[in-house]
Amino acid sequence: MRARTTLLLAFCLACPADLSRFAIEGETDASVPVVDSAGFDAELRDGARVDAGSDDGCDPAPTCPSGCPLPWLLASVEDLQPGDACGGRVMRWSLGDETECLCPSLGADVLALPFAVGFVPPRSVVAVDQDGTVTAIDADTDRVQWMAPSTGTDRLVADVFPLADPAGVVHAAVATTRRGIENVDELVVYDAAGDVRMRWGPGGIALPGGSGLASITLSSHADRRIRALKPNGGFAAAEIDPWTGTLISTPYHTLSREGFFLGTISALYANGTHRTVWTGRRTDLSPQISEVYTIRSTTPTEDNRVPLGDECTEGPDGLAYDAVCEFVHAVPDPLDDFHTFTICEIAPGERRVVRLYHFDGQCRDLAQDTRIFPRARFSKLAIALPRHWP
């Protein structure tokens, strides 16, 4: 029986795995000062613990009965009220089989407007504020590992995800756009100290895939490759090796579909299945509808085109869902090939994190941002896994 909307949830499943593959080069202990060039607060340089906010009136009480085992669903929460007592944070749910329990949040009192979030194995939650500041937080201790200053107030973050270099060391990759222009034109890779390992785009080498990219995610097929979305360029997902500038057309290429305008992309590999998920709109319908699209495959075969989409049509009680969703972002459920997690905007200023069931369009709410605190806003999702590739 499917769990209901509440967060009174069953015991969560841990997913143990060999983490040695993902040891981060130069990883620092929390007691080692974090060095940066932006004059950040000295307390943060000493690896001070970030208040998780569970007792500040801004977080729902955790519901996990014991610890917070991986995999996690992460949601970046912005605080849209300057000077508000809450501040931004990253919410976490520990995922089980069609269940999820709430863990303590991360980054409260350090993050303000975390617009995007990602996870770099084995333990780094990386959030990027709208001012471009990149913050890596140790998910085990809720301590700041490193902070990288903004590359400029003219840029906005689009996506955050793990990416390995040619030597196999996994780093944090951040894709950004220029304010007023929705296309991703820069991809920056940060190492374990918060230093720039590589930059594509302005100030660096040409961004693979050309101009007009809307969203970038990790590849589920190889740790050093990415999947990029180009809505007006003929592909829904192009497999790219950014280190060589190679666009791999087969067997991983997904074609666009006429009448589908896609906005975000997310991918992962879990339980023997490659998953890619998009949010977008059916522009060939009147009125247009917002949908979530997902491809799943157990082998790296060529994907022809984006499949038909899903939308929220009914609640867990079998009755009609109580809102029409504008889907802001979506990620695959790592434990079920046919489910996704989405951010559903139900009205201007009100968003929910929702589990969307494939085939029947059933949606179950996990949280609504304005019920966390009045000016909270969910912005992006991410999945935290001990390993993201075969």
C-alpha positions in Angstrom: 0.0 0.0 0.0 1.4 3.4 -0.9 2.3 5.7 1.9 0.1 8.7 2.4 1.0 12.3 2.2 2.1 12.7 5.8 5.6 12.4 7.0 4.8 9.6 9.6 6.9 7.2 7.7 8.3 3.7 7.9 11.9 2.7 8.6 14.1 3.8 5.7 16.4 1.5 3.8 20.1 2.0 3.8 22.0 1.3 0.6 25.5 0.3 1.6 28.1 0.4 -1.1 31.9 0.5 -1.6 32.7 4.1 -1.2 36.4 3.8 -1.9 35.8 4.6 -5.6 34.7 8.1 -4.6 37.4 9.2 -2.1 37.8 12.9 -2.8 41.3 14.0 -3.4 42.6 16.5 -0.8 39.5 15.9 1.4 39.9 18.0 4.6 38.8 17.3 8.1 36.4 19.7 9.7 39.0 20.9 12.1 41.3 22.1 9.3 40.7 25.7 8.4 39.0 26.4 5.2 41.0 28.8 3.1 39.4 31.1 0.6 39.9 34.5 -0.9 36.6 36.2 -0.3 37.0 37.1 3.4 34.4 34.7 4.7 33.6 34.6 8.4 36.5 33.2 10.4 34.1 30.8 12.2 33.3 29.1 8.9 37.0 28.9 8.1 37.5 26.9 11.2 34.9 24.4 10.0 32.2 25.5 12.5 29.1 23.4 12.6 26.2 24.8 10.7 23.0 24.9 12.8 20.7 22.3 11.3 17.8 24.5 12.3 15.7 21.6 13.7 14.9 23.7 16.8 14.7 27.2 15.3 11.0 27.0 14.3 11.9 26.9 10.6 12.1 23.1 10.0 9.6 20.4 10.5 10.7 17.9 13.1 12.7 15.0 11.7 10.8 11.7 11.3 13.5 9.2 10.6 13.5 6.7 13.5 17.2 6.0 13.4 19.9 8.1 11.6 19.5 9.2 8.0 20.6 6.4 5.7 21.3 7.0 2.0 19.8 7.4 -0.6 18.5 10.9 0.0 16.2 13.3 -1.7 17.6 16.8 -1.4 15.6 20.0 -1.9 17.2 23.5 -1.8 15.0 26.0 0.1 15.4 29.7 -0.4 14.4 32.3 2.1 12.9 35.1 0.1 12.6 37.5 3.0 15.9 39.4 3.5 17.0 39.4 7.1 14.4 36.7 8.0 15.3 34.6 11.0 15.1 31.3 9.1 17.5 31.7 6.2 18.0 29.2 3.4 18.7 25.5 3.9 18.8 22.1 2.2 16.0 19.7 3.3 16.7 15.9 3.2 14.5 12.9 3.0 15.9 9.4 3.5 14.3 7.2 0.9 12.9 3.7 1.2 10.6 1.6 -0.9 7.8 4.0 -1.6 8.5 5.6 1.7 10.5 8.6 2.9 11.4 10.0 6.3 12.6 13.5 7.1 16.1 14.1 8.2 17.6 17.3 9.8 18.2 20.0 7.3 21.7 21.2 6.3 23.2 24.7 5.9 20.8 26.8 7.9 22.3 30.2 8.9 24.9 29.9 6.1 22.7 29.5 3.0 20.3 32.4 2.1 19.0 31.8 -1.5 20.3 28.3 -2.4 19.0 28.0 -5.9 20.5 24.7 -6.8 21.9 21.7 -4.9 23.8 18.5 -5.7 25.6 15.7 -4.0 29.3 14.7 -4.5 30.0 11.2 -3.0 30.8 10.2 -0.4 29.4 13.0 1.8 29.4 16.5 0.2 26.2 18.4 -0.2 27.0 21.3 -2.6 24.6 24.3 -2.7 24.9 27.4 -4.8 23.3 30.7 -3.7 21.7 33.0 -6.2 24.7 35.3 -5.7 27.0 32.5 -7.1 28.6 31.5 -3.8 29.3 27.8 -3.8 29.1 26.0 -0.4 30.1 22.4 0.2 28.7 20.9 3.5 29.8 17.7 5.1 26.5 15.8 5.3 27.7 13.7 8.3 28.6 16.6 10.5 26.8 19.6 8.9 30.1 21.5 8.8 31.2 23.7 6.0 33.9 21.9 4.0 34.8 24.8 1.7 33.2 27.9 0.2 34.0 29.4 -3.2 33.2 33.1 -3.9 30.9 34.2 -6.6 32.2 34.5 -10.1 30.1 37.5 -10.7 26.7 39.0 -9.8 25.7 38.8 -13.5 25.4 35.0 -13.3 22.7 32.5 -12.0 23.3 28.9 -11.2 21.3 26.3 -13.2 22.6 22.9 -12.2 24.9 21.2 -9.7 26.1 17.6 -10.0 29.1 15.3 -9.5 31.7 14.9 -12.3 34.9 12.9 -12.4 38.1 14.1 -14.1 40.1 11.9 -16.4 42.0 10.5 -13.4 38.7 9.4 -11.9 38.6 11.9 -9.0 35.0 13.1 -8.5 34.4 16.9 -8.2 31.5 19.3 -8.0 30.3 20.7 -11.3 28.3 23.9 -11.4 26.5 25.0 -14.6 25.5 28.7 -14.8 23.6 31.1 -17.0 24.0 34.9 -17.6 21.2 36.9 -15.9 18.4 37.6 -18.4 19.6 34.8 -20.7 18.2 31.3 -19.9 20.9 29.4 -21.8 23.7 27.6 -19.9 27.0 29.0 -21.2 29.4 28.1 -18.4 30.4 24.9 -16.6 32.8 25.1 -13.6 34.4 22.2 -11.8 35.5 22.7 -8.2 37.9 20.4 -6.4 37.8 19.3 -2.8 39.4 22.6 -1.6 36.9 24.7 -3.5 39.4 25.7 -6.2 38.5 25.8 -9.9 39.7 22.5 -11.5 38.3 23.4 -15.0 36.1 26.0 -16.6 34.2 25.7 -19.9 32.6 28.8 -21.3 33.4 32.5 -20.5 37.0 32.7 -19.4 37.7 29.0 -20.3 37.5 26.6 -23.2 34.4 26.3 -25.5 31.5 24.6 -23.9 30.8 21.3 -25.6 27.5 21.0 -27.3 27.5 24.7 -28.5 25.2 27.5 -27.4 21.6 27.2 -26.4 21.9 24.5 -23.7 19.1 24.8 -21.1 20.2 22.3 -18.5 23.1 19.9 -17.8 23.3 16.8 -15.6 25.7 14.0 -14.9 25.7 11.0 -17.3 24.4 7.7 -16.0 26.8 5.9 -18.3 30.3 7.2 -17.4 31.6 9.3 -14.5 33.5 11.8 -16.6 30.6 12.6 -19.0 27.5 14.8 -18.9 24.1 14.9 -20.5 22.9 18.2 -21.9 19.5 19.5 -23.0 19.2 21.8 -26.0 15.5 22.5 -26.6 15.9 24.3 -29.9 18.8 22.3 -31.2 17.4 18.9 -32.0 18.4 16.9 -28.9 16.7 16.3 -25.6 19.9 14.7 -24.2 23.3 14.7 -25.8 26.0 12.6 -24.2 29.2 14.7 -24.0 32.7 14.2 -22.7 33.6 17.8 -21.7 37.3 16.9 -21.1 37.8 16.0 -24.7 35.0 18.2 -26.2 33.4 15.1 -27.7 29.7 14.9 -28.5 28.8 11.2 -28.5 25.8 10.8 -30.8 25.2 7.1 -30.3 24.2 5.0 -28.4 23.1 7.5 -25.8 21.5 10.3 -27.7 17.9 11.3 -27.1 16.0 13.3 -29.7 13.6 16.1 -29.1 9.9 15.6 -29.8 7.9 18.1 -31.9 5.6 20.1 -29.7 7.5 19.3 -26.5 9.5 22.2 -24.9 11.9 20.9 -22.3 13.4 23.0 -19.5 15.4 20.8 -17.1 17.2 17.4 -17.2 18.4 15.0 -14.5 20.0 11.6 -14.7 21.3 8.8 -12.5 22.2 5.1 -12.5 20.7 2.9 -9.7 19.7 -0.7 -9.3 20.9 -1.6 -12.7 18.8 1.0 -14.5 19.8 4.2 -16.4 17.3 7.0 -15.8 16.9 10.4 -17.4 14.1 12.7 -16.4 12.9 16.1 -17.9 10.4 18.7 -17.0 8.7 20.6 -19.9 5.5 21.8 -21.6 3.3 20.4 -24.3 3.2 23.4 -26.6 1.2 21.5 -29.2 -1.8 21.4 -26.9 -4.3 24.2 -26.1 -4.1 25.0 -23.3 -0.5 24.0 -22.8 0.2 21.5 -20.0 3.3 21.0 -17.8 4.6 17.4 -17.7 7.4 15.2 -16.4 9.1 12.9 -18.9 11.2 9.8 -18.1 13.4 7.3 -19.9 14.6 4.1 -18.3 16.9 1.4 -19.7 19.0 -1.5 -18.3 21.5 -1.3 -21.2 23.2 1.7 -22.8 21.1 1.5 -25.9 20.2 4.4 -28.1 17.1 6.4 -27.0 15.1 7.6 -30.0 13.1 10.4 -28.6 11.5 11.8 -25.4 8.5 9.6 -24.3 5.0 10.8 -23.5 4.8 12.6 -20.2 3.2 12.4 -16.7 1.2 14.9 -14.7 -0.5 15.0 -11.4 -4.1 13.8 -12.0 -5.1 12.1 -8.7 -4.0 12.0 -5.0 -3.2 9.0 -2.9 -6.8 8.7 -2.0 -7.8 8.1 -5.6 -9.6 11.4 -5.9 -8.6 14.2 -8.3 -5.3 16.0 -7.3 -6.1 19.3 -5.7 -4.0 21.5 -8.0 -2.7 21.9 -11.5 1.1 21.6 -11.4 3.7 23.7 -13.2 6.7 21.4 -12.9 9.8 23.3 -11.9 12.3 20.5 -11.6 12.3 16.7 -11.4 14.7 13.9 -10.5 14.4 10.1 -10.7 13.4 7.9 -7.7 16.6 5.8 -7.3 14.6 2.9 -5.7 11.8 2.7 -8.3 12.2 2.9 -12.0 8.7 4.3 -12.6 8.6 7.1 -10.0 10.0 10.6 -9.9 10.2 13.4 -7.4 9.2 16.8 -8.6 8.7 20.4 -7.5 5.2 21.3 -8.4 4.3 25.0 -8.4 0.6 25.1 -7.5 0.3 28.9 -7.5 2.7 31.9 -7.7 4.8 31.7 -4.5 3.6 28.2 -3.5 5.5 25.0 -4.4 5.4 21.4 -3.2 7.8 18.5 -3.3 5.8 15.6 -4.7 6.3 11.9 -5.4 4.9 11.3 -8.9 3.8 7.8 -9.8 4.2 6.8 -13.4 1.3 5.4 -15.4 -1.6 6.4 -13.2 -0.6 10.1 -12.5 -0.9 9.7 -8.8 0.9 12.3 -6.7 1.7 12.3 -3.0 2.9 15.5 -1.4 6.0 15.4 0.8 6.1 19.1 1.8 4.8 22.6 0.8 7.4 25.3 1.1 5.2 28.1 2.6 4.2 25.7 5.4 7.8 25.4 6.4 8.1 29.1 7.0 6.2 31.9 5.2 8.8 33.0 2.6 10.4 29.7 1.9 10.7 28.5 -1.7 11.7 25.1 -3.1 14.1 25.7 -6.0 15.8 22.5 -7.1 16.1 18.8 -6.2 18.9 16.3 -6.2 19.4 12.7 -5.3 22.3 11.6 -3.1 23.7 8.2 -3.8 26.9 6.5 -2.6 27.7 6.0 -6.3 26.1 7.5 -9.4 27.6 5.3 -12.1 27.9 1.6 -13.0 
